[in-house]
Every structure is written in C-alpha cells, then in structure tokens.
Amino acid sequence: MKVLLARENGFCFGVKKAVELTLAAAESGKQVTNLGQVVHNPKISERLAARGVKVVKDVADVEHGIVVIRAHGIPPEMRAAIEAKGLECVDATCSLVLRAQRFTKQLADEGYRVIILGTPDHPEVIGLRGFAGDNYVIVESKEEWERLPKIRRAGVVSQSTQPPWTFSALVTHVTSIAQETKVFNTVCPVTVKRQDATTELAGESDVLIVVGGKNSANTRELANLARLQGRTAHHIELASELRSEWLVGVERLGLIGGCSTPMDTLLEVKERAEALSA
Ligand code: SF4
C-alpha cells in the first residue's frame, strides 16, 4: 500500500500564530488562560496544558495573569469584560477572522440585515454574531436559507471555513429575495486551497484518512468533501484511532490534515498506516 500525502498540509498561518503567541505568553512565567481551545486540536491542547496553560469558558473564571484570545475570535462584549477586569490580554484572533468581524460590523452599522453563513454554536460564528447588531440571522443549509422571508437590504458574510460553493449558492439565493444585497466574501483562501488539495487527493486515492480535531470545522469539511467525491473517508484525531480493517484491499491511501493538525501527528498516522499494511 502506498500512502499519499496531500500537497497542502500542516498549520495555516492563523493557527501557527495562535499557538506561537500562547507559547510565548507561557514563557513569561505568569498564569496563561485561553478562553476556549485556542485552536481545535487535542494534541495542541495537551502540549499547551503541559506548559501550564489553562482553558476556561468565561472571563469570570480568570482571576489574574494573561488571557489569550483564541484564533476564532470573541464577541466584543467578551473583550470588554477582559478590559473591565484589567487583565493582560494577547490577541491571537486570526487576521482573516478580524477582517470578517470588521465587515460584519460595517454591514450592521450601514443598516443591513446581516446573514451569516456558518454553524451557530461554532466560536467563530458566536464572535461574528456579536458584531452583527440586533438584525441578523445565521444559516447553515439550503433548507434554512430557503425559509428566509423577503429582505429589503441584506448583507452577507461567512464563517471562514465554509465551502466557497455553499457561500456562492447562498449569495445567489439572497439576491433573489432582497432588494439590495451587499456581500463580503470572508471564506478563508487557505481552507479553499486545502479543499482543492482534498479533491485532488480523492482523485488519486482509494480511501482517505482526514486527521484533525473532531470539533475542527475545516477538518470536518475536508472529510465531507472527500465523501462527496464518492470516496470512503475516515476522520480521526490521533494515529491510535487508525483501524487495520480500513486498509484491507487499499492500494493508495490518501492522507490530509486540517489547518490545525500538526505535521508530526500526520507523520505518526502515515507510519502507523504503513506498519498496519505491511
Ligand atoms: S483556517 Fe483561515 S481563517 Fe482560520 S485560522 Fe487558519 S488562516 Fe485563519
């Protein structure tokens, strides 16, 4: 069996920055706290915990030290709570997420009903929602956006990890129900490249192994995409989850990781796949 690594793998620049900033804060000797997982990967969480980094849900749970804002960003009220408590803060929000937050606020300030494409309980979407004012709606599927009533002025943005074709389909629909539509394309180009690499890999492989956090939106999208290409795709977090029965009769195994999957985890999966098929 041959294991094929996708041409795009490893951390995206946003995840790399968030991990580096958290590690640098940990070097200070002060207590470092992440508001939620800084990136969605269990190995990274484990490594940060080993350096003493704590994870809490709420600013109310932080007494002192440095707060690191996750790559997915936070809503403005949470930032205000950090400031009100006088906590030292390191902002690890990805620059592309900050850009999406700015556009969302601009749409709300200009009086548009903001339509956010994304998963309602995903931290990035919770952050975006905080900038959308009172007049917004979150949609994730065609069924949901087809139920939207007519809108006078609609503004559209997206969670960064949504597939570009889903965003295009939503925009096409919104233009048919709104008198005026303003669109900011906030789909992340790095995840688009990773999706293209998955499509290419699916064309060359019998089965795909997609590696990354189960709660990582961009990793889940890669597994969905491989399945849409008619390929069997297994989404795992760690090499130990790889099962020998998945490899029976497989000649070419495709291997790709999400944007928050460390390269060493991918290489561990590669090694185990080769050992299991030997
Ligand atoms: S996937 Fe894109 S938006 Fe998300 S952290 Fe990486 S570069 Fe930023």
Residues whose N, C-alpha, C, O or C-beta is under 5 A from the ligand:
A	BS01	SF4	C12 F13 G14 V15 A71 C94 L96 V97 S160 C188 V190 T191 C259
